[in-house]
Amino acid sequence: ISFSKLEKILHKKRPEVQVIVGGCLTSIDPERFANHPASANIHLIETRNLDAIDALVHPTIKMIEIPDPHITVFDQEVKEPIKTETYSTEEHWEYWAAKQGYKIRVDEGCLGNCSFCVTRIATKRLTSIPIDTILSAFQEGIMKGYKTFLFTGDDTGAYGQDIGCTIVDLLTKILAVPGDYSVFFHDFNINWLMKYQDQLIPLFKANIPRMGCFNFPIQGSTDRILKL
């Protein structure tokens, strides 16, 4: 949600109505919410503290009891065709399709301190999900007949740095699972590819039929922009 949209909501709502705000902005700029005239009726839910919503809405099923769905109702909706020029290559189309498919989160947060990025403020420090948990979700997806898997995280390349393993360990175990599938990785920061290239490149080459698209975001700018 943007501040401009929130302002429209706050302007139209009745005075007694409570507003719950989630997403990255709650961590990035909490002072702006605190200083708002309607702050008494605004409740912030940080991305890493979704359980806090239970105290506000008193649900029958607690947030902690809800498992990762891997496939959501939004993925199953009929969508308008996207513009051809936006996804002009076969690889782009494959990656877009994977984003609508079976998703498995491998971590949250990152280890970066990039001057241009506010996501790190919202997602906070790296927290990796145990390999066994990831493999269990992966094998469950295979058993259900899925063939395309998108592994997500705020920085998938940083996986394991906080729990004594690496992205190489995770990929090695994933690709050792038998089956007809392809794997895609979202937001795999390029520095981890550079750090582990001597291990990753041979692993990629040995599993070419199973390799989908890896999203390696490369951020760049001028010194002037970075200073600003």
C-alpha positions as CSV (number, residue, x, y, z in Angstrom):
1,I,0.0,0.0,0.0
2,S,1.2,3.5,-0.7
3,F,0.8,6.5,1.6
4,S,-1.3,8.2,-1.0
5,K,-3.8,5.3,-1.1
6,L,-3.8,5.2,2.7
7,E,-4.6,8.9,2.9
8,K,-7.7,8.3,0.7
9,I,-8.8,5.4,2.9
10,L,-8.3,7.5,6.1
11,H,-10.2,10.4,4.6
12,K,-13.2,8.3,3.7
13,K,-13.5,6.1,6.7
14,R,-15.8,6.8,9.7
15,P,-13.9,8.1,12.8
16,E,-14.4,4.9,14.8
17,V,-13.2,2.5,12.2
18,Q,-9.8,0.8,12.9
19,V,-7.3,0.5,10.0
20,I,-4.8,-2.4,9.8
21,V,-1.8,-1.6,7.6
22,G,0.6,-4.3,6.5
23,G,3.6,-4.5,4.1
24,C,7.0,-3.0,3.9
25,L,6.1,0.6,4.7
26,T,5.2,-0.3,8.3
27,S,8.9,-1.0,9.0
28,I,10.4,1.5,6.5
29,D,8.7,4.6,7.9
30,P,6.8,3.9,11.1
31,E,7.3,7.5,12.3
32,R,5.1,8.7,9.5
33,F,2.2,6.5,10.8
34,A,2.9,7.5,14.4
35,N,2.7,11.2,13.6
36,H,-0.5,10.9,11.6
37,P,-3.6,12.6,13.0
38,A,-5.5,9.3,12.9
39,S,-2.6,7.3,14.4
40,A,-4.8,6.1,17.3
41,N,-6.9,4.1,14.8
42,I,-4.0,2.8,12.7
43,H,-2.5,-0.6,13.6
44,L,0.8,-1.7,11.9
45,I,1.6,-5.3,11.1
46,E,5.2,-5.8,10.0
47,T,6.1,-8.4,7.4
48,R,8.0,-10.4,9.9
49,N,5.4,-10.2,12.6
50,L,2.1,-11.3,11.0
51,D,1.0,-13.0,14.2
52,A,0.3,-9.6,15.6
53,I,-2.9,-9.5,13.6
54,D,-4.4,-12.2,15.9
55,A,-4.7,-9.7,18.8
56,L,-6.7,-7.3,16.5
57,V,-9.2,-9.6,14.8
58,H,-9.3,-12.5,17.2
59,P,-9.5,-15.2,14.5
60,T,-10.7,-18.8,15.0
61,I,-7.5,-20.0,13.2
62,K,-4.3,-18.3,14.4
63,M,-1.8,-17.0,11.8
64,I,0.9,-19.4,13.1
65,E,-1.5,-22.3,12.3
66,I,-1.8,-21.4,8.6
67,P,0.8,-23.3,6.5
68,D,2.4,-21.9,3.4
69,P,-0.1,-22.6,0.6
70,H,2.6,-22.7,-2.2
71,I,-0.2,-22.2,-4.6
72,T,-2.6,-19.3,-3.8
73,V,-6.1,-18.3,-5.1
74,F,-4.4,-15.5,-7.0
75,D,-2.3,-17.9,-9.0
76,Q,-5.4,-19.8,-10.0
77,E,-7.3,-16.8,-11.3
78,V,-7.8,-16.2,-15.0
79,K,-5.5,-13.3,-15.9
80,E,-5.5,-10.9,-18.8
81,P,-2.7,-11.8,-21.3
82,I,0.4,-9.8,-20.6
83,K,2.0,-7.6,-23.3
84,T,4.3,-9.5,-25.6
85,E,7.0,-6.8,-25.4
86,T,7.1,-7.2,-21.7
87,Y,8.0,-10.9,-21.9
88,S,9.6,-11.1,-25.3
89,T,11.8,-14.1,-24.9
90,E,11.0,-17.8,-24.2
91,E,13.0,-17.5,-20.9
92,H,10.9,-14.5,-19.8
93,W,7.7,-16.4,-20.5
94,E,8.9,-19.4,-18.6
95,Y,9.9,-17.3,-15.6
96,W,6.5,-15.5,-15.6
97,A,4.7,-18.9,-15.7
98,A,6.9,-20.1,-12.8
99,K,5.8,-17.1,-10.7
100,Q,2.2,-18.3,-11.1
101,G,3.1,-21.9,-10.1
102,Y,4.3,-23.9,-7.1
103,K,6.3,-21.6,-4.8
104,I,8.6,-22.5,-1.9
105,R,10.2,-19.9,0.4
106,V,13.7,-20.6,1.4
107,D,14.5,-17.6,3.5
108,E,13.5,-14.1,4.7
109,G,15.7,-11.1,5.0
110,C,19.2,-10.5,3.7
111,L,22.8,-9.7,4.7
112,G,23.1,-6.7,2.4
113,N,23.5,-3.1,3.3
114,C,22.8,-1.5,-0.1
115,S,22.4,2.2,0.1
116,F,19.6,2.3,-2.5
117,C,17.5,-0.5,-0.9
118,V,14.8,0.0,1.7
119,T,13.6,-3.6,1.5
120,R,16.4,-4.6,3.9
121,I,14.8,-2.4,6.5
122,A,11.5,-4.1,6.2
123,T,12.7,-7.7,5.8
124,K,15.5,-7.4,8.4
125,R,18.3,-9.9,8.9
126,L,18.5,-13.2,7.1
127,T,16.5,-16.1,8.5
128,S,16.8,-19.3,6.5
129,I,14.3,-22.2,6.5
130,P,15.9,-25.6,7.4
131,I,16.8,-27.7,4.3
132,D,14.7,-30.6,5.5
133,T,11.6,-28.4,5.6
134,I,12.3,-27.1,2.1
135,L,12.9,-30.6,0.7
136,S,9.7,-31.8,2.3
137,A,7.7,-29.1,0.6
138,F,9.5,-29.8,-2.7
139,Q,8.8,-33.5,-2.6
140,E,5.1,-32.8,-1.7
141,G,4.8,-30.6,-4.8
142,I,6.3,-33.4,-6.9
143,M,3.9,-35.9,-5.5
144,K,1.0,-33.5,-6.4
145,G,2.2,-33.5,-10.0
146,Y,3.8,-30.1,-10.2
147,K,6.7,-29.8,-12.6
148,T,7.8,-26.2,-12.2
149,F,9.0,-24.9,-8.8
150,L,9.9,-21.3,-7.9
151,F,12.1,-21.0,-4.9
152,T,11.6,-17.5,-3.3
153,G,13.2,-15.4,-0.7
154,D,14.4,-11.8,-0.1
155,D,17.9,-13.1,-1.2
156,T,17.8,-16.7,-2.2
157,G,21.6,-16.7,-2.9
158,A,22.3,-15.9,0.8
159,Y,20.5,-19.0,1.9
160,G,22.0,-20.8,4.8
161,Q,24.6,-18.2,5.8
162,D,22.8,-18.0,9.2
163,I,22.5,-21.7,9.8
164,G,25.8,-23.1,8.8
165,C,25.2,-24.1,5.2
166,T,25.1,-22.5,1.7
167,I,22.9,-22.2,-1.3
168,V,25.2,-24.8,-2.9
169,D,24.2,-27.3,-0.2
170,L,20.5,-26.6,-0.8
171,L,20.7,-26.8,-4.6
172,T,22.7,-30.0,-4.4
173,K,20.0,-31.7,-2.3
174,I,17.1,-30.3,-4.4
175,L,18.6,-31.5,-7.7
176,A,19.3,-34.9,-6.2
177,V,15.6,-35.6,-5.8
178,P,14.4,-37.8,-8.7
179,G,11.7,-36.5,-11.0
180,D,10.7,-34.6,-14.1
181,Y,10.8,-31.0,-13.0
182,S,12.5,-27.6,-13.4
183,V,13.7,-25.2,-10.7
184,F,13.5,-21.4,-10.8
185,F,15.1,-19.1,-8.2
186,H,13.8,-15.6,-7.5
187,D,16.1,-12.7,-6.3
188,F,19.4,-14.6,-6.2
189,N,21.8,-11.7,-5.6
190,I,24.7,-11.7,-7.9
191,N,27.4,-11.6,-5.2
192,W,26.5,-15.1,-4.1
193,L,26.9,-16.4,-7.7
194,M,30.3,-14.8,-7.8
195,K,31.2,-16.2,-4.4
196,Y,30.2,-19.8,-5.2
197,Q,30.6,-19.9,-8.9
198,D,33.3,-22.7,-8.8
199,Q,30.7,-24.9,-7.3
200,L,27.5,-23.6,-8.8
201,I,28.4,-23.5,-12.5
202,P,29.4,-27.2,-12.6
203,L,26.2,-28.0,-10.7
204,F,24.1,-26.0,-13.3
205,K,25.9,-27.7,-16.2
206,A,25.3,-31.2,-14.7
207,N,21.5,-30.5,-14.4
208,I,20.7,-28.5,-17.5
209,P,17.4,-30.3,-18.2
210,R,16.2,-29.2,-14.7
211,M,17.5,-25.7,-14.8
212,G,14.8,-23.0,-15.2
213,C,15.5,-19.3,-15.0
214,F,17.5,-17.8,-12.1
215,N,16.7,-14.1,-11.4
216,F,20.0,-12.4,-10.7
217,P,19.2,-8.7,-9.9
218,I,22.1,-6.4,-10.7
219,Q,21.8,-3.0,-9.2
220,G,23.8,-0.1,-10.6
221,S,23.8,3.6,-10.6
222,T,26.1,6.7,-10.7
223,D,27.9,7.9,-7.6
224,R,25.6,11.0,-7.6
225,I,22.5,8.9,-7.4
226,L,23.9,6.6,-4.8
227,K,24.9,9.6,-2.7
228,L,21.4,11.1,-2.9
